Amino acid sequence: MVDYVFGPVRADDTKQIVDLVRSSFDESRAPFLAYAQPGMAAHLAVAVTHPAATPDRVLVSARAVGDDRLLGFADFRVLGDGVGFLSYVAVDESARGEGIATALISEFLAARPHIVTMKLDVFRDNEPARRLYARLGYEHESTSAWATRPVPSGGSEPQVAGLPNALAAYSAYGFCELAVATASTSATVGLLGPSILNARSLTAFLDDDLLAGVATMFPDLSTVFVSVPEAALTEITVHYRLEGLSDRMSLAVPGRTPRGSAS
Ligand SMILES: CC(C)(COP(=O)(O)OP(=O)(O)OC[C@H]1O[C@@H](n2cnc3c(N)ncnc32)[C@H](O)[C@@H]1OP(=O)(O)O)[C@@H](O)C(=O)NCCC(=O)NCCS
C-alpha cells in the first residue's frame, strides 16, 4: 500500500496538472474547459506564485511518499458564508481508487473548520466522480445544460472595454473575458481557445448581432457555448446542440453546524 503526502501545489507542478486534466477528460469536452487549455499552466503558475493575490483559491497536491511526481490535485474556492467550492479534482489513472480524491477534499476541509457546506459541479455522465461524491454524502441541488450553436456571421465590430489587456491575456493563457457593447446591448463573454465563444448567459447566446460582432474580431471562432439552467433550454428557439448535463451538488459537512442554525 502506497502512502501519499498532501500539500500546496508548486509552480513547477502546473504543466503536469494541465496534462493530468487533459488526459482525464473526453477529448470532445476539452475545447469548452479553460482547465484543458495549454495556457492554463501559466495561469495556474501565477496563482501559485502569488497566493496573496487570490486568497480564496486553494490548490492541493498529492504525491506518493518519496516520489516527486504529482499524482493528484484539487482546486478549491473559499466562498462567503462558510461555503467551499470544489472547482476541479483529478487523480492520475495509475493511482485511482486509493482514496486520493477523498483525502484531497478532507485536507481542504480539515484546514478550514469554518466551512460548513461544500458545493461542486459534475457532468451527468461522469460515473466515477458521481460515485465518489454520492459516497461522501453530496446531494443533487440543480441541473445545468451545456448547449452550443454555430457562430452567426454578418456582424460589425463591437466596442470592447479594455481590449489591449484582454488580448494580452488571451495570447498568454488562451482564454479571456471580453466586455462587449453593441448598439443595442452589452455583455461579458469568454473566449476559450481558438474556436469557442462562451456566451455566459442565455441572452447573449441568442444575440446574433453580439455574437457575429465578436466573430469579426476573432475569425477562428466557430462555436458558441453556454451553460444554463436546464429549464431555460425550453426558451431556446435557435438551432442548438445539447452537449451534456451538469449537476450542482452540495454537502452539509458532517459534524459542522451551518451559520444561523441553533446549536
Ligand atoms: C473522480 C476521481 C477524481 C476520483 O479519484 P480517486 O482518487 O480514484 O477517488 P477515491 O479513491 O477517493 O474514491 C474512488 C473509489 O475508490 C475507493 N477507495 C477509496 N479509498 C480506497 C482505498 N484505500 N483502497 C481501495 N479503494 C479505495 C472509494 O471507495 C471509491 O469507491 P467508489 O468508486 O465506489 O466511490 C478520478 O476518477 C479522476 O481523476 N477522474 C477524472 C477527472 C474527473 O472526472 N474529475 C472530477 C471532475 S467533477
The ligand as an SDF file (V2000), in Angstrom:
LIG
                    3D

 48 50  0  0  0  0  0  0  0  0999 V2000
  -13.1350   11.1780   -9.9290 C   0  0  0  0  0  0  0  0  0  0  0  0
  -11.6930   10.9440   -9.4640 C   0  0  0  0  0  0  0  0  0  0  0  0
  -11.0700   12.2940   -9.1130 C   0  0  0  0  0  0  0  0  0  0  0  0
  -11.7030   10.0450   -8.2270 C   0  0  0  0  0  0  0  0  0  0  0  0
  -10.3640    9.9540   -7.7170 O   0  0  0  0  0  0  0  0  0  0  0  0
   -9.9030    8.7160   -6.7980 P   0  0  0  0  0  0  0  0  0  0  0  0
   -8.6470    9.1260   -6.1250 O   0  0  0  0  0  0  0  0  0  0  0  0
   -9.8930    7.4860   -7.5930 O   0  0  0  0  0  0  0  0  0  0  0  0
  -11.0940    8.6920   -5.7380 O   0  0  0  0  0  0  0  0  0  0  0  0
  -11.0980    7.8370   -4.3710 P   0  0  0  0  0  0  0  0  0  0  0  0
  -10.0260    6.8080   -4.4570 O   0  0  0  0  0  0  0  0  0  0  0  0
  -11.0880    8.7670   -3.2280 O   0  0  0  0  0  0  0  0  0  0  0  0
  -12.5120    7.1580   -4.4590 O   0  0  0  0  0  0  0  0  0  0  0  0
  -12.7770    6.3090   -5.5820 C   0  0  0  0  0  0  0  0  0  0  0  0
  -13.1360    4.9080   -5.1330 C   0  0  0  0  0  0  0  0  0  0  0  0
  -12.0260    4.2720   -4.5110 O   0  0  0  0  0  0  0  0  0  0  0  0
  -12.4480    3.6880   -3.2660 C   0  0  0  0  0  0  0  0  0  0  0  0
  -11.3660    3.8020   -2.3100 N   0  0  0  0  0  0  0  0  0  0  0  0
  -11.0870    4.8850   -1.5670 C   0  0  0  0  0  0  0  0  0  0  0  0
  -10.0230    4.6200   -0.7820 N   0  0  0  0  0  0  0  0  0  0  0  0
   -9.6140    3.3780   -1.0600 C   0  0  0  0  0  0  0  0  0  0  0  0
   -8.5640    2.5600   -0.6030 C   0  0  0  0  0  0  0  0  0  0  0  0
   -7.7020    2.9820    0.3250 N   0  0  0  0  0  0  0  0  0  0  0  0
   -8.4390    1.3310   -1.1510 N   0  0  0  0  0  0  0  0  0  0  0  0
   -9.3120    0.8950   -2.0770 C   0  0  0  0  0  0  0  0  0  0  0  0
  -10.3270    1.6440   -2.5640 N   0  0  0  0  0  0  0  0  0  0  0  0
  -10.4730    2.8500   -2.0500 C   0  0  0  0  0  0  0  0  0  0  0  0
  -13.5840    4.5140   -2.8330 C   0  0  0  0  0  0  0  0  0  0  0  0
  -14.4620    3.7560   -2.0180 O   0  0  0  0  0  0  0  0  0  0  0  0
  -14.2310    4.8930   -4.1170 C   0  0  0  0  0  0  0  0  0  0  0  0
  -15.1390    3.9040   -4.4890 O   0  0  0  0  0  0  0  0  0  0  0  0
  -16.4260    4.3140   -5.3120 P   0  0  0  0  0  0  0  0  0  0  0  0
  -15.9620    4.4300   -6.7240 O   0  0  0  0  0  0  0  0  0  0  0  0
  -17.3680    3.2060   -5.1010 O   0  0  0  0  0  0  0  0  0  0  0  0
  -16.8710    5.6250   -4.7270 O   0  0  0  0  0  0  0  0  0  0  0  0
  -10.8360   10.2420  -10.5570 C   0  0  0  0  0  0  0  0  0  0  0  0
  -11.5560    9.1520  -11.0730 O   0  0  0  0  0  0  0  0  0  0  0  0
  -10.4550   11.1690  -11.7090 C   0  0  0  0  0  0  0  0  0  0  0  0
   -9.4150   11.8150  -11.6850 O   0  0  0  0  0  0  0  0  0  0  0  0
  -11.2890   11.2120  -12.7420 N   0  0  0  0  0  0  0  0  0  0  0  0
  -11.0430   12.0990  -13.8990 C   0  0  0  0  0  0  0  0  0  0  0  0
  -11.2140   13.5640  -13.5380 C   0  0  0  0  0  0  0  0  0  0  0  0
  -12.6170   13.8630  -13.0480 C   0  0  0  0  0  0  0  0  0  0  0  0
  -13.5930   13.3560  -13.6000 O   0  0  0  0  0  0  0  0  0  0  0  0
  -12.7140   14.7180  -12.0240 N   0  0  0  0  0  0  0  0  0  0  0  0
  -13.9780   15.0710  -11.4040 C   0  0  0  0  0  0  0  0  0  0  0  0
  -14.4970   16.3100  -12.0100 C   0  0  0  0  0  0  0  0  0  0  0  0
  -16.0880   16.7200  -11.2920 S   0  0  0  0  0  0  0  0  0  0  0  0
  1  2  1  0
  2  3  1  0
  2  4  1  0
  2 36  1  0
  4  5  1  0
  5  6  1  0
  6  7  2  0
  6  8  1  0
  6  9  1  0
  9 10  1  0
 10 11  2  0
 10 12  1  0
 10 13  1  0
 13 14  1  0
 14 15  1  0
 15 16  1  0
 15 30  1  0
 16 17  1  0
 17 18  1  0
 17 28  1  0
 18 19  1  0
 18 27  1  0
 19 20  2  0
 20 21  1  0
 21 22  1  0
 21 27  2  0
 22 23  1  0
 22 24  2  0
 24 25  1  0
 25 26  2  0
 26 27  1  0
 28 29  1  0
 28 30  1  0
 30 31  1  0
 31 32  1  0
 32 33  2  0
 32 34  1  0
 32 35  1  0
 36 37  1  0
 36 38  1  0
 38 39  2  0
 38 40  1  0
 40 41  1  0
 41 42  1  0
 42 43  1  0
 43 44  2  0
 43 45  1  0
 45 46  1  0
 46 47  1  0
 47 48  1  0
M  END
$$$$
